[in-house]
Amino acid sequence: MEFGRHGDLRFCGAAMAAPELKAWFVREVLPLEAALMRLLRRSVRNQSDVDDLCQDIYVRVYEAARHEIPRPAKPFVFTIARNLLVDRVRREHVVPIEAVADLDALGVANDAPPPDRTIIAREELRRLQIALERLPRRCRQAVWMKKVDGLSRSEIAQRMGIAEKTVKRHLADGMCALADMVYGEAAETSEGGHE
């Protein structure tokens, strides 16, 4: 995937570095690619246009996320896809019945996950809660204020009475430790984690 040059990005009033945005994109948007490609293949007559359309969708998602990260990502991505497909159909002045039918059949507007995803999500949430409790206290506080309360690094630094650089280190250490504990090879939820 190709991206242009991006400076500091904004998220909830705080500067968000391009690597953080890229990490969100890889974590939240790219896993939707298989479903997105299925939608595009069913909705576009000229199959050689599918890759270009997918790239256009990614560019629009990325550009929009520079200003504010959409939560959840899936409905946002598929809304952009739908809008691009509708614009394309308008430009062609031809409305293929299959395009409209497939978009409605996909049911992306329904945010309710299927039962198996609910069970998996609850298990992931439980593992995350255990991992969060294992973080050192100051690191846990910084991660909580950033990810749950949505505070900027400067606001966290002010509340914790520490330097912004220290907050940045706490956040980086905390997120890496959480990722290792929750998704690492060992995934040791019953044994000790990183300190």
Contacts in CASP RR format, 6 or more apart in sequence:
PFRMAT RR
TARGET T0000
AUTHOR 0000-0000-0000
METHOD contacts of the structure
MODEL  1
MEFGRHGDLRFCGAAMAAPELKAWFVREVLPLEAALMRLLRRSVRNQSDV
DDLCQDIYVRVYEAARHEIPRPAKPFVFTIARNLLVDRVRREHVVPIEAV
ADLDALGVANDAPPPDRTIIAREELRRLQIALERLPRRCRQAVWMKKVDG
LSRSEIAQRMGIAEKTVKRHLADGMCALADMVYGEAAETSEGGHE
1 55 0 8 1.000
1 58 0 8 1.000
2 55 0 8 1.000
3 22 0 8 1.000
3 59 0 8 1.000
3 62 0 8 1.000
6 18 0 8 1.000
6 21 0 8 1.000
6 66 0 8 1.000
7 18 0 8 1.000
8 15 0 8 1.000
8 16 0 8 1.000
8 17 0 8 1.000
8 18 0 8 1.000
9 15 0 8 1.000
9 16 0 8 1.000
9 17 0 8 1.000
9 18 0 8 1.000
9 20 0 8 1.000
9 21 0 8 1.000
9 65 0 8 1.000
9 66 0 8 1.000
9 67 0 8 1.000
10 16 0 8 1.000
10 66 0 8 1.000
10 67 0 8 1.000
10 68 0 8 1.000
11 21 0 8 1.000
11 68 0 8 1.000
11 69 0 8 1.000
12 68 0 8 1.000
12 150 0 8 1.000
12 152 0 8 1.000
13 152 0 8 1.000
14 151 0 8 1.000
14 152 0 8 1.000
14 153 0 8 1.000
14 154 0 8 1.000
14 155 0 8 1.000
15 152 0 8 1.000
16 69 0 8 1.000
21 62 0 8 1.000
21 65 0 8 1.000
21 66 0 8 1.000
21 69 0 8 1.000
24 65 0 8 1.000
24 69 0 8 1.000
25 58 0 8 1.000
25 61 0 8 1.000
25 62 0 8 1.000
25 65 0 8 1.000
28 73 0 8 1.000
29 58 0 8 1.000
29 61 0 8 1.000
29 73 0 8 1.000
29 77 0 8 1.000
32 73 0 8 1.000
32 74 0 8 1.000
32 77 0 8 1.000
32 78 0 8 1.000
33 54 0 8 1.000
35 106 0 8 1.000
36 54 0 8 1.000
36 57 0 8 1.000
36 77 0 8 1.000
36 78 0 8 1.000
36 81 0 8 1.000
37 50 0 8 1.000
37 54 0 8 1.000
39 78 0 8 1.000
39 81 0 8 1.000
39 102 0 8 1.000
39 103 0 8 1.000
39 106 0 8 1.000
40 50 0 8 1.000
40 53 0 8 1.000
40 54 0 8 1.000
40 81 0 8 1.000
40 85 0 8 1.000
41 47 0 8 1.000
41 50 0 8 1.000
42 98 0 8 1.000
42 99 0 8 1.000
42 102 0 8 1.000
43 85 0 8 1.000
43 96 0 8 1.000
43 98 0 8 1.000
43 99 0 8 1.000
43 102 0 8 1.000
43 103 0 8 1.000
44 50 0 8 1.000
44 53 0 8 1.000
44 85 0 8 1.000
44 88 0 8 1.000
44 99 0 8 1.000
45 96 0 8 1.000
53 81 0 8 1.000
53 84 0 8 1.000
53 85 0 8 1.000
53 88 0 8 1.000
56 84 0 8 1.000
57 77 0 8 1.000
57 80 0 8 1.000
57 81 0 8 1.000
57 84 0 8 1.000
60 80 0 8 1.000
60 84 0 8 1.000
61 70 0 8 1.000
61 73 0 8 1.000
61 76 0 8 1.000
61 77 0 8 1.000
61 80 0 8 1.000
64 70 0 8 1.000
64 76 0 8 1.000
64 80 0 8 1.000
70 76 0 8 1.000
72 111 0 8 1.000
74 108 0 8 1.000
75 108 0 8 1.000
75 109 0 8 1.000
75 111 0 8 1.000
78 106 0 8 1.000
78 108 0 8 1.000
79 108 0 8 1.000
82 103 0 8 1.000
82 108 0 8 1.000
85 99 0 8 1.000
85 103 0 8 1.000
89 95 0 8 1.000
89 96 0 8 1.000
89 99 0 8 1.000
113 121 0 8 1.000
124 182 0 8 1.000
127 181 0 8 1.000
127 182 0 8 1.000
127 187 0 8 1.000
127 189 0 8 1.000
128 178 0 8 1.000
128 182 0 8 1.000
130 181 0 8 1.000
130 189 0 8 1.000
131 177 0 8 1.000
131 178 0 8 1.000
131 181 0 8 1.000
131 182 0 8 1.000
131 189 0 8 1.000
131 193 0 8 1.000
132 140 0 8 1.000
132 143 0 8 1.000
132 144 0 8 1.000
132 178 0 8 1.000
133 140 0 8 1.000
134 177 0 8 1.000
134 181 0 8 1.000
134 192 0 8 1.000
134 193 0 8 1.000
134 194 0 8 1.000
134 195 0 8 1.000
135 143 0 8 1.000
135 174 0 8 1.000
135 177 0 8 1.000
135 178 0 8 1.000
135 194 0 8 1.000
136 195 0 8 1.000
138 160 0 8 1.000
138 162 0 8 1.000
138 170 0 8 1.000
139 170 0 8 1.000
139 173 0 8 1.000
139 174 0 8 1.000
139 177 0 8 1.000
140 174 0 8 1.000
141 160 0 8 1.000
141 170 0 8 1.000
142 156 0 8 1.000
142 160 0 8 1.000
142 167 0 8 1.000
142 170 0 8 1.000
142 171 0 8 1.000
142 174 0 8 1.000
143 170 0 8 1.000
143 171 0 8 1.000
143 174 0 8 1.000
143 175 0 8 1.000
143 178 0 8 1.000
145 151 0 8 1.000
145 155 0 8 1.000
145 156 0 8 1.000
145 159 0 8 1.000
145 160 0 8 1.000
146 153 0 8 1.000
146 156 0 8 1.000
146 171 0 8 1.000
151 159 0 8 1.000
153 164 0 8 1.000
153 167 0 8 1.000
153 168 0 8 1.000
153 171 0 8 1.000
154 164 0 8 1.000
156 167 0 8 1.000
157 163 0 8 1.000
157 164 0 8 1.000
157 166 0 8 1.000
157 167 0 8 1.000
160 167 0 8 1.000
177 193 0 8 1.000
177 194 0 8 1.000
180 194 0 8 1.000
181 187 0 8 1.000
181 188 0 8 1.000
181 189 0 8 1.000
181 193 0 8 1.000
181 194 0 8 1.000
END
